[in-house]
């Protein structure tokens, strides 16, 4: 059943990966927003992540916290990974790698759709 839902999500959530896309931690990442040189506190930036297993939406929020939440996909949705951590444009790639390493205990790169939200800490 998980496999069927994942295939349906991949079809519905077709993401355009172009020259602005980049590889990080075994995934292809596509930024949704232009990223300014100076990132204000509480500013959000979205990235689509495509692994061989599924497509995810990673939302980074510039914050002093280092926490994250995995939000289950709705019936017609995508798995959201929302992370609050200090981010800067010049260290963004390392910040994303740190987040993806924090997701390893939950099965990332092959992260299944959770039945309920999962909170986690980001170390590093």
VENGI-V624407 format. One record per residue. N is the residue number from 1. RES is the residue in one small letter. SS is DSSP state (h for helix, s for strand, l for the rest). OMEGA is omega as a letter, one per 20 degrees, with the letter a starting at -180 (none if undefined). Layout:
# VENGI-V624407
n/res/ss/omega
N/RES/SS/OMEGA
N/RES/SS/OMEGA
This chain:
# VENGI-V624407
n/res/ss/omega
1/x/l/r
2/x/h/a
3/x/h/a
4/x/h/r
5/x/h/r
6/x/h/r
7/x/h/r
8/x/h/r
9/x/h/a
10/x/h/r
11/x/h/a
12/x/h/a
13/x/l/r
14/x/l/a
15/x/l/r
16/x/l/r
17/x/l/a
18/x/l/a
19/x/l/r
20/x/l/r
21/x/l/r
22/x/s/r
23/x/s/r
24/x/s/r
25/x/l/r
26/x/l/r
27/x/s/r
28/x/s/a
29/x/s/r
30/x/s/r
31/x/s/r
32/x/l/a
33/x/l/r
34/x/l/a
35/x/l/a
36/x/l/r
37/x/l/r
38/x/l/a
39/x/l/r
40/x/l/r
41/x/l/a
42/x/l/r
43/x/l/a
44/x/s/r
45/x/s/a
46/x/s/r
47/x/s/r
48/x/s/r
49/x/s/r
50/x/s/r
51/x/l/r
52/x/l/a
53/x/l/a
54/x/l/r
55/x/s/a
56/x/s/r
57/x/s/r
58/x/s/r
59/x/s/r
60/x/s/r
61/x/s/r
62/x/s/a
63/x/l/r
64/x/l/r
65/x/l/r
66/x/l/a
67/x/s/r
68/x/s/r
69/x/s/r
70/x/s/a
71/x/s/a
72/x/l/r
73/x/l/r
74/x/l/a
75/x/l/a
76/x/l/a
77/x/l/a
78/x/l/r
79/x/s/r
80/x/s/r
81/x/s/a
82/x/s/a
83/x/s/r
84/x/s/r
85/x/s/r
86/x/l/r
87/x/l/r
88/x/l/a
89/x/h/a
90/x/h/r
91/x/h/a
92/x/h/r
93/x/h/r
94/x/h/r
95/x/h/r
96/x/h/r
97/x/h/r
98/x/h/r
99/x/h/a
100/x/h/r
101/x/h/r
102/x/h/r
103/x/l/a
104/x/h/a
105/x/h/a
106/x/h/r
107/x/l/r
108/x/l/k
109/x/l/a
110/x/l/a
111/x/l/r
112/x/l/r
113/x/l/a
114/x/l/r
115/x/l/r
116/x/l/a
117/x/l/r
118/x/s/r
119/x/s/r
120/x/s/r
121/x/s/r
122/x/l/a
123/x/l/r
124/x/l/none
